Amino acid sequence: DEIQVNASDDFMVVRVTVEIVDTNGRPIEKGEATQNQDKYINGWFSIPSLAQPIKRGMRITAAAYDRPGNRTVKELEL
């Protein structure tokens, strides 16, 4: 399924990365999200290349970068 990230900043968000980590803290997948202004306001999306069953304790981490290079991270535990 698609992972959606809403990210906005005064200096414009120029890049978003998404990482999926298993219940043991091992990375499953990490990649760049794609901006999609047609579908979502300030929207970015990522479609994982590997099908993974969702397990309690898995984490999805999104990092948004603005034009000056500042980074903001949001983590969601499933």
C-alpha beads as a LAMMPS data file, in Angstrom:
LAMMPS data file: protein, C-alpha beads

78 atoms
77 bonds

1 atom types
1 bond types

-500.0 500.0 xlo xhi
-500.0 500.0 ylo yhi
-500.0 500.0 zlo zhi

Masses

1 110.0

Atoms # bond

1 1 1 0.000 0.000 0.000
2 1 1 0.944 3.621 -0.389
3 1 1 2.530 5.454 2.553
4 1 1 1.384 9.077 2.596
5 1 1 3.308 11.898 4.266
6 1 1 2.007 15.453 4.690
7 1 1 4.988 17.756 5.051
8 1 1 5.108 21.544 4.903
9 1 1 7.648 24.195 5.870
10 1 1 8.151 27.964 5.589
11 1 1 11.203 27.306 3.394
12 1 1 9.541 24.622 1.250
13 1 1 9.966 20.875 1.665
14 1 1 12.304 19.659 -1.067
15 1 1 12.818 16.015 -0.090
16 1 1 11.153 13.307 2.007
17 1 1 12.570 9.882 2.862
18 1 1 10.634 6.933 4.269
19 1 1 12.112 3.989 6.182
20 1 1 10.345 0.815 7.333
21 1 1 11.930 -1.075 10.244
22 1 1 10.939 -4.538 11.498
23 1 1 10.092 -5.440 15.096
24 1 1 13.783 -6.150 15.849
25 1 1 14.922 -2.739 14.595
26 1 1 16.331 -4.072 11.318
27 1 1 15.651 -1.946 8.228
28 1 1 13.278 -3.548 5.751
29 1 1 13.305 -0.759 3.211
30 1 1 14.362 2.868 2.836
31 1 1 13.803 5.229 -0.053
32 1 1 12.816 8.606 -1.401
33 1 1 9.177 9.654 -1.381
34 1 1 7.637 11.293 -4.437
35 1 1 5.812 14.607 -4.289
36 1 1 2.280 14.466 -5.616
37 1 1 0.627 17.873 -5.608
38 1 1 -2.303 16.667 -7.709
39 1 1 -3.504 14.188 -5.081
40 1 1 -2.581 15.747 -1.746
41 1 1 -1.834 19.196 -0.406
42 1 1 1.825 19.166 0.694
43 1 1 1.635 15.468 -0.097
44 1 1 4.425 13.001 -0.610
45 1 1 4.008 9.284 -1.117
46 1 1 6.101 6.145 -1.073
47 1 1 5.131 2.695 -2.310
48 1 1 7.204 -0.074 -0.712
49 1 1 8.733 -2.488 -3.221
50 1 1 8.434 -5.482 -0.870
51 1 1 5.123 -6.805 0.430
52 1 1 5.385 -7.077 4.215
53 1 1 2.726 -8.242 6.640
54 1 1 2.151 -5.567 9.254
55 1 1 3.302 -6.672 12.700
56 1 1 2.903 -4.911 16.019
57 1 1 6.142 -3.089 16.831
58 1 1 7.163 -2.296 13.251
59 1 1 8.072 1.368 12.663
60 1 1 7.719 3.746 9.751
61 1 1 9.959 6.811 9.866
62 1 1 9.541 9.809 7.571
63 1 1 12.170 12.541 7.353
64 1 1 11.353 15.844 5.630
65 1 1 14.088 18.230 4.446
66 1 1 13.573 21.924 3.696
67 1 1 15.471 24.109 1.224
68 1 1 18.205 25.153 3.744
69 1 1 18.757 21.448 4.612
70 1 1 17.016 21.248 7.980
71 1 1 15.504 17.858 8.789
72 1 1 12.348 16.966 10.717
73 1 1 11.611 13.334 11.580
74 1 1 8.303 11.673 12.476
75 1 1 8.139 8.051 13.574
76 1 1 5.030 5.886 13.736
77 1 1 5.011 2.573 15.581
78 1 1 2.481 0.106 14.264

Bonds

1 1 1 2
2 1 2 3
3 1 3 4
4 1 4 5
5 1 5 6
6 1 6 7
7 1 7 8
8 1 8 9
9 1 9 10
10 1 10 11
11 1 11 12
12 1 12 13
13 1 13 14
14 1 14 15
15 1 15 16
16 1 16 17
17 1 17 18
18 1 18 19
19 1 19 20
20 1 20 21
21 1 21 22
22 1 22 23
23 1 23 24
24 1 24 25
25 1 25 26
26 1 26 27
27 1 27 28
28 1 28 29
29 1 29 30
30 1 30 31
31 1 31 32
32 1 32 33
33 1 33 34
34 1 34 35
35 1 35 36
36 1 36 37
37 1 37 38
38 1 38 39
39 1 39 40
40 1 40 41
41 1 41 42
42 1 42 43
43 1 43 44
44 1 44 45
45 1 45 46
46 1 46 47
47 1 47 48
48 1 48 49
49 1 49 50
50 1 50 51
51 1 51 52
52 1 52 53
53 1 53 54
54 1 54 55
55 1 55 56
56 1 56 57
57 1 57 58
58 1 58 59
59 1 59 60
60 1 60 61
61 1 61 62
62 1 62 63
63 1 63 64
64 1 64 65
65 1 65 66
66 1 66 67
67 1 67 68
68 1 68 69
69 1 69 70
70 1 70 71
71 1 71 72
72 1 72 73
73 1 73 74
74 1 74 75
75 1 75 76
76 1 76 77
77 1 77 78
